[in-house]
Amino acid sequence: MALDINSNKYTFGFSAVLVVVVAVLLTVTSESLKPMQNANVTREKMQNILSSVGVKVTPEEAEAKYGELVKETVVLDFEGNVKAEPKYEAFDIDVLGQYKDKAKADGDKEFPLFICEKDGRKSYIVPMVGTGLWGPIWGYMAIANDGKTVEGVSFDHKSETPGLGAEINQSWFQSPFVGKTIFDEAGEFAPIKAVKGGAADDDPHGVDAISGGTITSNGLSAMIENTLKIYTSYLKGVQTPLVSEMIELPVDSLATDSLKVDSLNVQVKP
């Protein structure tokens, strides 16, 4: 019996076969490309981590430079304590996925910290995730070896408004974070905020918010505060003078002491 190609039965059958073939081809293609996709995600993450300490590299250079500068990683619990046996390695923790998983208890979450050594000084790089106007925002903040001064930041977003909230990934917005501090003079946590209308020039904890991007700016401020408060106890534990190199200067021949001077203080050394 001749096949009636104009029948509904033929049409439905052909469509079903076509759907199966296309689905198989897409699955095979996706699986074959997955290693390359994972490698790209890894390199991009390394680039973002390095960018927070002012190191710009190409995707091809990222892995080698990351291995050179990131000397150590640790995983903290929700209270800022180092976990002796974390479930995941620091680099493998999906910070964004963990943030989205509202059902996951705080006690089950793990928080990675990347310790970079550049020019003989350590930096503590904190990954952070929050919510902007239209979706997730994220970034990395590098804290200098004094445990409180911002050395650099790298922020990005998924779908913020171009020309407004999307500007969080621009250098003009990120540069003012450098030199700000996350603790006040009394040693209490004082998170950096994006200030609507502009921060005062002498405000050690404020930067200018994005004009017209109030919700994104507020979301970024909340992201910084909510993330850093988890890391504060750890950072307090590593706090040291920002300039640690000391210079000994001789005193006149009648004195038996010498002076020990650094950029923060002057001390008499017996």
C-alpha positions as CSV (number, residue, x, y, z in Angstrom):
1,M,0.0,0.0,0.0
2,A,1.4,3.4,-1.0
3,L,2.3,5.8,1.8
4,D,0.0,8.7,1.9
5,I,2.4,11.6,2.6
6,N,-0.6,14.0,2.9
7,S,-2.2,12.1,5.8
8,N,-2.3,13.4,9.3
9,K,-0.7,10.1,10.4
10,Y,2.3,10.7,8.2
11,T,2.6,14.3,9.3
12,F,2.6,13.4,13.0
13,G,4.9,10.4,12.5
14,F,7.4,12.5,10.5
15,S,7.3,15.3,13.1
16,A,7.9,12.8,16.0
17,V,10.9,11.3,14.3
18,L,12.3,14.8,13.5
19,V,11.9,15.9,17.1
20,V,13.8,12.8,18.3
21,V,16.6,13.2,15.8
22,V,17.0,16.9,16.7
23,A,16.9,16.2,20.4
24,V,19.6,13.5,20.1
25,L,21.8,15.8,18.0
26,L,21.4,18.6,20.5
27,T,22.2,16.3,23.4
28,V,25.3,14.9,21.7
29,T,26.5,18.4,20.8
30,S,25.9,19.7,24.3
31,E,27.8,16.9,25.9
32,S,30.7,17.2,23.5
33,L,31.0,20.9,24.2
34,K,30.6,20.6,28.0
35,P,34.3,20.2,28.7
36,M,35.1,23.4,26.7
37,Q,32.3,25.3,28.3
38,N,33.5,24.3,31.8
39,A,37.0,25.3,30.9
40,N,35.8,28.7,29.8
41,V,33.8,29.2,33.0
42,T,36.9,28.3,35.0
43,R,39.1,30.7,33.1
44,E,36.6,33.5,33.4
45,K,36.4,32.9,37.2
46,M,40.2,33.1,37.5
47,Q,40.2,36.3,35.5
48,N,37.7,37.9,37.8
49,I,39.6,36.9,40.9
50,L,42.8,38.2,39.5
51,S,41.1,41.4,38.3
52,S,40.2,42.3,41.9
53,V,43.9,42.7,42.7
54,G,44.5,44.7,39.5
55,V,45.9,41.8,37.4
56,K,44.4,41.7,33.9
57,V,45.0,38.6,31.9
58,T,43.6,36.9,28.8
59,P,41.7,33.7,29.1
60,E,44.8,31.8,27.8
61,E,46.9,33.4,30.5
62,A,44.4,33.0,33.4
63,E,45.3,29.5,34.7
64,A,49.0,30.1,34.8
65,K,48.7,33.5,36.5
66,Y,46.1,32.2,39.0
67,G,48.4,29.4,39.9
68,E,51.3,31.8,40.4
69,L,49.5,34.4,42.6
70,V,46.8,32.5,44.5
71,K,48.9,30.8,47.1
72,E,46.1,29.4,49.4
73,T,42.4,29.0,49.6
74,V,40.2,28.4,52.7
75,V,36.5,27.6,53.2
76,L,34.6,29.3,56.0
77,D,31.3,28.4,57.7
78,F,28.5,30.9,58.2
79,E,30.2,32.2,61.4
80,G,33.5,32.9,59.7
81,N,35.4,29.9,61.1
82,V,37.7,27.9,58.8
83,K,36.2,24.5,58.1
84,A,38.7,21.7,58.6
85,E,36.8,19.4,56.3
86,P,34.8,21.4,53.8
87,K,32.4,19.6,51.5
88,Y,33.9,21.4,48.4
89,E,37.2,22.9,47.5
90,A,37.0,26.7,47.6
91,F,37.2,27.2,43.9
92,D,34.5,24.6,43.2
93,I,31.9,26.3,45.5
94,D,29.0,27.7,43.4
95,V,28.5,30.9,45.3
96,L,25.7,32.1,43.0
97,G,23.9,28.8,43.1
98,Q,24.2,28.7,46.9
99,Y,22.8,32.2,47.1
100,K,19.8,31.3,45.0
101,D,19.0,28.2,47.0
102,K,16.8,29.8,49.6
103,A,15.9,26.4,51.1
104,K,19.5,25.7,52.0
105,A,20.2,26.4,55.7
106,D,22.9,28.9,56.6
107,G,24.7,26.2,58.6
108,D,25.1,24.1,55.4
109,K,26.6,26.9,53.3
110,E,30.3,27.2,52.6
111,F,32.1,30.5,51.9
112,P,35.4,30.4,49.9
113,L,38.3,32.8,50.4
114,F,41.2,33.2,48.0
115,I,44.6,34.3,49.4
116,C,46.7,36.0,46.8
117,E,50.4,37.0,47.2
118,K,51.5,39.8,45.0
119,D,54.7,41.9,45.3
120,G,55.4,40.2,48.6
121,R,52.1,41.1,50.2
122,K,49.0,39.0,50.8
123,S,45.5,39.9,49.7
124,Y,42.3,38.2,50.9
125,I,39.8,37.9,48.0
126,V,36.2,37.6,49.0
127,P,33.5,36.4,46.4
128,M,30.1,38.0,46.8
129,V,26.6,37.7,45.3
130,G,23.5,39.8,45.6
131,T,20.5,41.1,43.8
132,G,20.2,44.1,41.5
133,L,17.2,45.6,39.8
134,W,16.6,42.8,37.3
135,G,18.6,39.9,38.5
136,P,21.8,38.7,40.2
137,I,24.9,40.8,40.7
138,W,28.2,39.5,41.9
139,G,31.8,40.3,42.3
140,Y,35.1,39.9,44.2
141,M,36.6,42.2,46.7
142,A,40.3,42.1,47.6
143,I,41.2,43.1,51.1
144,A,44.9,44.1,51.7
145,N,47.2,42.4,54.1
146,D,46.1,44.7,57.0
147,G,42.8,42.8,56.9
148,K,40.6,46.0,56.5
149,T,41.7,48.1,53.5
150,V,40.2,47.5,50.1
151,E,42.8,46.8,47.5
152,G,40.5,46.3,44.5
153,V,37.1,45.1,43.4
154,S,35.6,43.4,40.4
155,F,31.8,43.6,39.9
156,D,29.5,42.2,37.2
157,H,25.8,41.6,36.6
158,K,23.4,39.5,34.6
159,S,20.8,41.9,33.3
160,E,21.0,45.4,34.8
161,T,19.9,48.4,32.8
162,P,22.6,49.5,30.2
163,G,24.0,53.0,31.1
164,L,22.6,52.8,34.6
165,G,22.9,49.8,37.0
166,A,25.0,47.9,34.4
167,E,27.8,50.5,35.1
168,I,28.8,48.5,38.2
169,N,31.3,46.6,36.0
170,Q,33.0,49.8,34.8
171,S,36.4,51.0,36.1
172,W,35.1,54.5,36.9
173,F,32.7,53.0,39.4
174,Q,35.0,50.3,40.8
175,S,38.2,52.5,41.2
176,P,36.8,54.6,44.2
177,F,36.6,51.5,46.3
178,V,40.3,51.2,46.5
179,G,41.6,52.5,49.8
180,K,38.2,52.4,51.5
181,T,38.1,50.4,54.8
182,I,35.6,47.8,56.1
183,F,36.3,48.5,59.8
184,D,36.1,51.8,61.7
185,E,38.7,53.3,64.1
186,A,37.3,51.3,67.0
187,G,37.7,48.1,65.0
188,E,34.0,47.5,64.4
189,F,32.7,46.3,61.1
190,A,31.7,49.3,58.9
191,P,30.7,48.0,55.4
192,I,31.2,50.2,52.3
193,K,28.1,51.7,50.9
194,A,27.2,53.3,47.6
195,V,25.8,56.6,48.7
196,K,23.0,58.3,46.7
197,G,23.9,61.9,45.8
198,G,27.6,61.1,46.4
199,A,29.8,60.2,49.3
200,A,31.9,62.8,51.2
201,D,35.5,62.9,50.0
202,D,36.8,61.9,53.5
203,D,34.3,59.1,54.0
204,P,36.4,55.9,54.4
205,H,33.3,53.7,54.0
206,G,31.4,55.4,51.1
207,V,31.5,55.6,47.3
208,D,29.3,57.5,44.9
209,A,26.2,55.5,43.9
210,I,25.3,55.3,40.2
211,S,23.0,58.2,39.2
212,G,19.7,56.7,38.0
213,G,20.8,53.3,39.3
214,T,19.5,53.5,42.8
215,I,18.1,50.0,43.2
216,T,21.3,48.4,41.7
217,S,23.4,50.6,44.0
218,N,21.4,49.6,47.0
219,G,21.6,46.0,46.0
220,L,25.4,46.2,45.7
221,S,25.6,47.9,49.2
222,A,23.5,45.1,50.7
223,M,25.6,42.5,48.9
224,I,28.8,43.9,50.4
225,E,27.4,44.1,53.9
226,N,25.7,40.7,53.9
227,T,28.8,39.0,52.5
228,L,31.6,40.7,54.5
229,K,29.9,40.3,57.8
230,I,30.5,36.5,57.4
231,Y,34.2,37.1,56.8
232,T,34.8,39.8,59.6
233,S,36.0,37.4,62.3
234,Y,38.5,35.8,60.0
235,L,39.8,39.2,58.7
236,K,40.2,40.5,62.3
237,G,42.4,37.5,63.0
238,V,44.8,38.3,60.2
239,Q,44.9,42.1,60.7
240,T,48.5,43.5,60.6
241,P,49.9,46.9,59.9
242,L,49.5,47.6,56.2
243,V,53.2,48.5,56.0
244,S,55.2,46.0,57.9
245,E,58.8,46.8,56.7
246,M,60.8,48.6,59.4
247,I,63.8,50.8,59.0
248,E,66.4,51.3,61.7
249,L,68.0,54.7,61.9
250,P,71.0,55.5,64.1
251,V,70.7,58.1,66.8
252,D,73.5,60.6,67.6
253,S,76.7,59.2,69.2
254,L,75.6,60.2,72.8
255,A,72.6,58.0,72.7
256,T,72.5,54.3,73.3
257,D,69.2,53.7,71.6
258,S,68.2,53.4,67.9
259,L,65.0,54.4,66.3
260,K,62.7,51.9,64.5
261,V,60.5,53.8,62.0
262,D,57.8,52.8,59.7
263,S,55.1,54.7,57.9
264,L,52.6,54.2,60.8
265,N,54.6,55.0,63.9
266,V,58.0,55.8,65.4
267,Q,59.2,53.6,68.2
268,V,62.3,53.7,70.4
269,K,64.2,50.4,70.4
270,P,66.3,49.7,73.4
